[in-house]
Amino acid sequence: FSALTAVVFCMGMGANASEAEIRAIKLWMAGFALLAVAGIVVSILLLRAGQGGWGATAAFMPTIITFIIFVIAVSR
């Protein structure tokens, strides 16, 4: 959910952006999507290996990383 929120937030930033800014926003959107997919895949692999706690942590890490990125972006 946090990755989807980040992608939608990035789409909103592109409303009045230049071509170079739109390319950068597309890269950020791809990064957030890949981060979410990686978290899900690693979580599933860990759950199948019997590591439930680590699987839950891997599934939650994209949320934490997204939050840190937004805090840094807003503070600038």
Secondary structure, DSSP 8 states (H G I E B T S, - for coil): -HHHHHHHHHHHHTTT--HHHHHHHHHHHHHHHHHHHHHHHHHHHHHHTT-HHHHHHHHHHHHHHHHHHHHHHHH-
